[in-house]
Amino acid sequence: MTTALKTLVEQAKAISHPLRLRVLALLDPQELCVCQVAEVLQVPQSSVSEALRELRRVGFVVERKEGRWVFVSVVSERTASPLLQGLLAEAQALPEVLADRSRAKAVKALAIPVVCAKVQAAALPARTALHA
């Protein structure tokens, strides 16, 4: 298998999960903190981190750190593959993506430390149950 074919197959696998597709579509027009993504999508931060790890692996997202916060975004349009560009164009009209973007406006209005504290507090009962 050629490198180009292998890359395309890996990219197709990466976008085959609904959460990863929603993450990509949410990040398309904006950069968000990982905890903001978790709050908007109403999923555990660990699930978001796993999805982002796979999307980063295939070159669809980039991250930057600012203090203790990790911000993520879709790669620039000039470096995005045609597959990613087409996928993002198609995803924009999905009802789930439209709902996610609506929630993102409210989440972005909150201070990042507030959002991250809420996301981390939501994870505490699960951690406590594991150690009981």
C-alpha positions in Angstrom: 0.0 0.0 0.0 1.4 3.4 -0.9 1.9 6.1 1.7 -0.8 8.3 0.2 -3.4 5.5 0.3 -2.4 4.6 3.8 -2.8 8.2 4.9 -6.2 8.5 3.3 -7.4 5.3 5.0 -6.2 6.5 8.4 -7.9 9.9 7.9 -11.2 8.1 6.9 -11.0 6.0 10.0 -10.4 9.0 12.1 -13.6 10.7 10.9 -15.7 7.6 11.1 -16.8 8.2 14.7 -19.6 10.7 15.4 -17.9 12.4 18.3 -14.7 13.0 16.3 -16.8 14.4 13.4 -18.7 16.7 15.8 -15.4 17.9 17.4 -14.0 18.8 13.9 -17.2 20.6 12.9 -17.2 22.5 16.2 -13.6 23.6 15.8 -13.9 24.6 12.2 -14.6 28.2 12.7 -12.9 28.7 16.0 -10.3 27.7 18.6 -11.6 26.3 21.9 -10.2 25.1 25.1 -10.5 21.3 25.5 -12.9 21.8 28.5 -15.1 24.1 26.4 -15.3 21.3 23.8 -16.4 18.8 26.5 -19.0 21.2 27.9 -20.5 22.1 24.5 -20.7 18.4 23.4 -21.8 17.3 26.9 -19.3 14.5 27.0 -16.5 13.7 29.5 -13.2 15.5 29.0 -11.5 12.2 28.6 -13.7 11.3 25.6 -12.8 14.7 24.0 -9.1 14.2 24.7 -9.2 10.7 23.1 -11.0 12.1 20.0 -8.6 15.0 19.7 -5.6 12.6 20.0 -6.9 10.7 17.0 -7.6 13.8 15.0 -4.2 15.2 15.8 -2.6 11.9 14.8 -4.0 12.2 11.3 -3.2 15.9 11.0 -6.7 17.4 11.2 -6.3 19.5 14.4 -3.5 21.4 16.2 -3.2 22.4 19.8 -1.5 25.2 21.7 -0.9 25.6 25.4 -1.5 28.8 27.2 -0.7 28.4 30.9 -2.7 25.4 32.1 -5.2 25.5 29.3 -4.9 23.5 26.1 -6.6 25.2 23.0 -7.4 23.2 19.9 -8.4 24.2 16.4 -8.7 22.7 12.9 -5.5 23.0 10.8 -5.3 26.0 8.6 -7.3 26.0 5.4 -4.1 26.1 3.3 -2.8 22.9 5.0 -6.1 21.1 5.2 -6.5 18.0 3.0 -9.3 18.0 0.4 -10.9 15.3 2.4 -11.1 17.5 5.5 -12.2 20.5 3.5 -15.1 18.6 1.9 -16.1 16.9 5.2 -16.3 20.3 7.0 -18.3 21.8 4.2 -20.8 18.9 4.4 -21.0 18.8 8.2 -22.0 22.5 8.5 -25.7 21.7 7.8 -26.0 18.7 10.1 -28.6 19.3 12.9 -26.2 18.1 15.6 -23.5 20.6 14.4 -26.0 23.5 14.3 -27.0 22.6 17.9 -23.4 22.3 19.0 -22.6 25.7 17.6 -25.6 27.3 19.3 -24.4 25.8 22.7 -20.8 27.0 21.9 -22.0 30.6 22.0 -23.2 30.2 25.6 -20.2 28.3 26.7 -17.8 30.8 25.1 -19.5 33.6 27.1 -18.3 32.0 30.3 -14.8 32.4 31.6 -12.6 29.4 30.8 -11.8 28.6 34.5 -15.5 28.4 35.2 -16.1 26.0 32.3 -13.1 23.8 33.2 -14.1 23.7 36.9 -17.6 22.6 35.9 -16.3 19.9 33.5 -13.8 18.6 36.1 -16.5 18.6 38.8 -18.7 16.5 36.6 -15.9 13.9 36.3 -15.4 13.7 40.1 -18.4 11.3 40.9 -17.1 8.9 38.2 -13.6 9.0 39.7 -15.0 8.6 43.3 -17.1 5.6 42.2 -14.0 3.9 40.7 -12.1 4.2 44.0 -14.9 3.1 46.3 
